[in-house]
């Protein structure tokens, strides 16, 4: 089945949609998972600069790991429906316990349409391009949707971990 979405690097082409994405999550008081620094930046331009800096070990802020962020765009109308962040490694005290290699989010109105499953499938190809052999993906124990997405993409449950009295599930996906 051909994908209905494409993953693209963030750019000013999507400036208004990126800002609206941020506002949608704020109005719902939801966390902007997989969006890099979007939650704490004051403009799309500032955020795009952060996204660029995170792509390289040399420019990545101290105490963080390099990552590549993608916008999930519907092919038929170029609508931004999600974001997904691929961390190049998890040699970090949070990421190697519960953050994992990949974080993502989908607009509320676009959920339950299978886009998150497609996003993860597409970013796993990017993981292979980076030379990763296995990726860690986590979700809250009560997030049934994310669990299904991870399992549908080959996730193998490892264990639960307690993070500030909130349980997270750890899954590994082996890349061929």
C-alpha positions, 0 to 999 in steps of 0.5 A: 500500500502506498503511503498517504504521507511524506516526511519532509524537513521543516522549512518556512514553506510550512511556517503558518501550519507549524505555528498552528500546530503548536497552537492546537496542542496548546489549546488542548493542553497537550505535550508537543511530543516529537517537536523538538523545541517548538514548545519553548520557542517564540517563533517558527524562525527560532524553531527552524534554527534549533532544528538545524542545530540539532542535526549535527553533533558539532552544533547540537546543544551541550547535554543533548543528542543530535536528531533529525526532525520531520514534518508528516505532510499529506501528499494530496493537499500538503497539510501538516498532520504530524511531527516525528523526531529521530534521535541519532543515538540514545547515549543520554540518561533520559533517552536510554531509559524512557525517551528512546530514539523516536518521539512523535505527535499527530494533530488531534483531528488527524488521529485514528487514521493510521498516520502515526503508523505510517510516520513510524514506518517511514522514519524507520527507513531513516534509522536504517540510513543512519546505520541503526540496528535497533531502536528504542521506542517508549509510550505511556502504559495507558496510551493504547494507540501508541502501543498499537503503532509500535507493535504494528511496526515490529516493536517487541516489549521489553519492560515497564519503567517508572518515571516520576510515578508514571509508568512507561513501556519500552519497546525495541524494533530490530531493523533489517 
